[in-house]
């Protein structure tokens, strides 16, 4: 209810406007004002007494009684409405019966009001109407008229526009005023706003008062800025930081006082935010000029101390704001402490200690852990943990020499971390010390990073030695940085400190892996930073050996993560030692065997180290030993040459040596059946990879004598492995033996005089396919792998044989050797022709290769006629199809394979000749005649013969020959080919053949009937191509465009008008329309047609005519889908031309067409012509009148138009209901149109 504006009375009593307020505990039960406490602020009634419960119960009884009374009234009105309805049905008018008036007595007050209580205004004395949702359907409840939201919006917009027009003058006055006047205006507004906020709070409107007080707070700050900017009271002579520090504190004090006096929350919140800001800026002002870091440091610490005092602030939000800003200030002080005291001895040390002291005060003043606000104490503890070690690291360690700082900085940080860890053992401060310990530990880790960087530098130095960037001896000094020893010492100190911290906190056993990792890191750094390469190699090998030995000790396996850490340190150490061994000849001969020995030792100790992961560890070590051995074979020739050890050809070739060693090892491994299975598989896989890589390299380079020997050996040994009982190895060699045979064939062909590599490859692949029939077991997986690899190699060999880089000119021989391969591959899976396995389809590859052989043979013999190639090949394909039809069973439905083969034969016979029809009219006429004969003859053939759709194939072949040849020839003539015949002769001929084909198809009712529609559509679209090309060339483009689009539009209209197939289907009609759109769009895009109306008018007219026919045939069809697109094509482009290309005849025609559309739409009651014509007519009219509209607008000031618009909106809002009734009537009328 509305807030009262009268003063409080000692015994004020009121009657509520809503009975539910009797039970509302947020309102005073006497005066029904909003309660802000246990005592009403208006009438002074206290509710913290026992009688208040009885008063509430009495109010609930009054509310329930009033609800019963309202339900009785509702029931009475419902009975009256039912009686009136019955009277109307019986023919008795209700107008002759006067309504019965029932007086309603006002509810009595709960208690007699005191004489001193002021009377209520009439609107508060009167009980409001209470609608009852439970009333029957006959009951009506009068409701107050509601204003429409749109009407309110219009009225608001009008008022806003008028207000903007009026405020222009005020803004102009403020802009031209001087500084003093602006200051006075702002000050006056500030006073008004603050007084208004107090007044609103006094009138019991606290929400509005809070919002207004926010504006007052902003204006106070703005007043302070104006005073300083205008130099009032000598403010311009004071330092800016000092002024703003004092100003913000004064504003904060004023706001705090205003908040206390007015009991508003927002001024107090603003004061809590501005006071720390003032202290911070004042602290900056204390620092000497140019010492910005010192100012930030002082200001931050001052704000932090103010935040520590926030515990004495009672309201929680203000306390949180001050504390939050205090923590932020402490963070600023911590961030700037390193530069705060640059001219003081050990200034960094003392500045960080001061910050640590401030954060300690904050920690002490923060809420206790029992209060639940643990985040404050965690942040303060972390800051203390950062400040103290930084004081030692940045203040003491880094001010000394670099060689000492490398180990002194992490040492001091580690010492602090240990001290904090010891403090954690004190129960009273344990929870506060844990975050500080984490922070101090982080500083210690960061302090150790330079040592790690130096170790990485030593690693880079070692990498330069290994890669040969520097020619050094194995015993020569390496030139390490002077801080190398200090970095190792730092890492060692860090490892000891880590163990100490974990021991003090009782987590040493849980995190023992971290201590081991630190120790391993120190050992690796010591090895990497050894003074000579020999010492580095020895150190790395020792680290790997010690890690392996420790991992094998039972206590190490019981420590969580220890094995992983030892592996992560030992394996890289061994690998790095192996790399270092290749940097000097004096190291390789013993380092490489040592690494192999470590791999073997790891394989032997795998069961003791890994437990459940022992199989994986064994496999990894066996693979590592195999790979190291293979790489040793690769590097042996280079080492022998550098060491002066003689070695003969071809063993001096690394690829030959690794291939030979791997092949021999594979042979020995195949014979060693007593070895464990996983060892044989892992070693065999690694050796197989080495043998394949070496053989591949020998085949690619092809300059090493006897390069084919390892491949031959690998193929022979592979045949043994293929039949072994090890499934993975059998699968590997099933794919590797064909490759090895391929490499062997390539190598042997290179060694032969004038050998042809392509022929060698083809012969090797043929041998691989033949060997598979006798050498492979009956395992389907192995046969599938062998077949896939052989098939892929067949395609590669065919590409190589057909490559122009092959100078032999005998590509046909290569293809001939490859022709049986797909058939042999299919034989691996059963009968290559009648079998049921999907793999038998590979035999079609032999047909493709045979075709390629026939094509390749006459390639270099000067035979140019395409028919010489195509017709014999087509005859061969037809023969193959006949054999398949004869050999295989007759299916009940269409057989896809034989049908595809016959279609391929027809395509080979026809399509190449069709493609060349553009060069010869004789060839074109022959093709057209042949195609016509086939189309007619097709009507006498059966639909299906032994699973082959004969009629479909014959008709399709004839249609493709005739239509394709005519279209190709017509397109050639259209693009400039000399001919005695007109361009359109050929597309007419093509369309005629297609028309005959589809008519015969429909006449005989051949299924599918839709094929006739598709054929007619394709014939129509193809027949349009030559004319479209002629239009694109610009040859009589206007005439051709008009005729072509009229013909295509007529075809579209014919499809809509008739119901006889094949013309009545949707496919021909839409194809004709699409062809017209494409042709017209191309003509417009190439700008070969002018004007564009030659394109839009035929298409639009066709769309309108087709739509009109559909509407006449289907009464339920709407005018928008039927006539909308056509009308849009007719009128919209011309409407756009009003701005782009205005022409008098088009402007007049557009107006006539638009008026005609509107008239026809109104007369025939069609929605699309009426609305679209009206829209086009309106825009067309505006476009013609636009220059005069522009002149009128520019003649008046812009803000006057705003005023006019506002007045117009207000006028519309005033008559909104009448306008809406008229609009709804128009909408209903238009909506009723078709």
Secondary structure, 3 states (H helix, E strand, C coil): CCCCCCCCCCCCCCCCCCHHHHHCCCECCCCCCECCCCECCCCCCECCCCHHHHHHHHHHHHHHHHHHHHHHHHHHHHHHHHHHHHHHHCCCCHHHCCCCCCCCCCCCCCCCCCCCCCCCCHHHHCCCCCCCCCCCCCCCCCCCCCCCHHHHHHHHHHHHHHHHHHHHHHHHHHHHCCHHHHHHHHHHHHHHHHHHHHHHHHCCCHHHHHHHHHHHHHHHHHHHHHHHHHCHHHHHHCCHHHHHHHHHHHHHHHHHHHHHHHCCHHHHHHHHHHHHHHHHHHHHHHCCCCCHHHHHHHHHHHHHHHHHHHHHCCCHHHHHHHHHHHHHHHHHHHHHHHHCCCCCCCHHHHHHHHHHHHHHHHHHHCCCHHHCCHHHHHHHHHHHHHHHHHHHHHHCHHHCCHHHHHHHHHHHHHHHHHHHHHHCCCHHHHHHHHHHHHHHHHHHHHHHHHHHHHHHHHHHHHHHHHCCCCCCCCCCCCCCCCCHHHHHHHHHHHHHHHHHHHHHCCCCCCCHHHHHHHHHHHHHHHHHCCCCHHHHHHHHHHHHHHHHHHHCCHHHHHCCCHHHHHHHHHHHHHHHHHHHHCCCHHHHHHHHHHHHHHHHHHHHCHHHHHHHHHHHHHHHHHHHHHHHHHHHHHHHHHHHHHHCCCCCCCCCCHHHHHHHHHHHHHHHHHHCCCCCHHHHHHHHHHHHHHHHHHHHHHHHHCCCCCCCHHHHHHHHHHHHHHCCCCHHHHHHHHHHHHHHHHHHHHHHHHHCCCCCHHHHHHHHHHHHHHHHHHHCCCCHHHHHHHHHHHHHHHHHHHHHHHCCCCCCCCHHHHHHHHHHHHHHHHHCCCCCCCCCCHHHHHHHHHHHHHHHHHHHHHHHCCCCCHHHHHHHHHHHHHHHHHHHHHHCCCCCCCCHHHHHHHHHHHHHHHHHHHHCHHHCHHHHHHHHHHHHHHHHHHCCCCCCECCECHHHHHHHHHHHHHHHHHHHHHHHHHCCCCCCCCHHHHHHHHHHHHHHHHHHHHHCCCCCCHHHHHHHHHHHHHHHHHHHHHHHHCCCHHHHHHHHHHHHHHHHHHHHHCCCCCCCCHHHHHHHHHHHHHHHHHHHHHCCCCCCHHHHHHHHHHHHHHHHHHHHHCCCCCHHHHHHHHHHHHHHHHHHHHHHCCCHHHHHHHHHHHHHHHHHHHHHCCHHHHHHHHHHHHHHHHHHHHHHHHHHHHCCCHHHHHHHHHHHHHHHHHCHHHHHHHHHHHHHHHHCCC
